[in-house]
């Protein structure tokens, strides 16, 4: 069943429609932006501008596993930058990139709300706290 068939053509459904496509595909390719715009009678630029307002929408495919390093104050002062650099070295990519094999995507957030565990890294939905550069290898050996 096509996602659009489960929604009315009400423009107020835009974000919900985009969320469903993101959930199904993992990102919002250009063809989906165009398809949704046509369905709702909106310009593609309007749909895109609304989608880009929300940081959870992605426009390029992500890896099978998403690694998220916290850059918040507590994590920063406790060595989060060194942890991030070690993850980048281990994966061979920079924050915001995906490994060529589509296995990992590395992201950063300004705060993940796990300050007591600083520095913290999240692998998919699992938080790893009190990280050090040495613990990075342990996290990836569990994968």
Secondary structure, 3 states (H helix, E strand, C coil): CCHHHHCCCCHHHHHHHHHHHHHHHCCCCHHHHHHHHHHHCCCHHHHHHHHHHCCCCCCCCCCCEEEEEECCHHHHHCCHHHHHHHHHHHHCCCCCCECCCCCEEEEEECCCCCHHHCCCEEECCEEECCCCHHHHHHHHHCC
